[in-house]
Amino acid sequence: MARKTTKPKATKCPDCGGKGETAVTVRVGARKGRATGHQQSAVCLTCWGSGEAPADD
């Protein structure tokens, strides 16, 4: 009987923690000086939203 091989688990992205997105504090006012208590989510630029650590090429 052939041996079953399992895929290695993908490691989580170190920047977003495997979520695929990051949160950025919203700033308003002249020259973006005053930070509000709100946050805006954005796609993680390291893994491009996949949540997996990029391969070292």
C-alpha positions in Angstrom: 0.0 0.0 0.0 1.3 3.4 -0.9 2.2 5.8 1.8 0.0 8.9 2.1 1.9 12.2 2.1 0.5 15.3 3.7 1.2 18.8 2.6 3.4 20.8 4.9 1.4 23.4 6.8 2.0 26.9 5.4 3.6 29.3 7.9 1.7 32.4 8.9 2.7 35.7 7.7 4.7 37.5 10.4 3.2 41.0 9.6 -0.5 40.2 9.7 -0.5 37.0 11.8 -2.2 34.9 9.1 -5.2 37.2 8.8 -4.3 38.7 5.4 -5.1 42.2 6.5 -3.6 44.9 8.8 -5.2 47.8 10.7 -4.0 51.4 10.3 -4.9 54.3 12.6 -7.0 57.0 10.9 -5.5 60.5 11.1 -7.3 63.7 10.3 -6.5 67.4 10.2 -3.8 69.5 8.8 -1.0 67.3 7.6 -2.6 64.3 9.1 -1.7 65.4 12.6 -4.5 64.3 14.9 -5.1 60.5 15.3 -8.7 59.5 15.9 -9.8 56.3 17.8 -10.8 54.7 14.5 -8.9 52.1 12.5 -9.0 51.2 8.8 -8.2 47.7 7.5 -6.0 47.2 4.5 -4.6 44.2 2.6 -1.2 43.0 4.0 1.5 44.0 1.6 3.8 41.2 2.7 1.5 38.3 1.8 -1.0 40.2 -0.5 -3.9 39.0 1.6 -3.2 35.2 1.5 -2.1 35.0 5.1 0.8 32.7 4.3 4.5 33.7 4.7 6.1 34.5 1.3 8.6 32.0 0.0 12.3 33.0 0.1 13.4 33.2 -3.5 
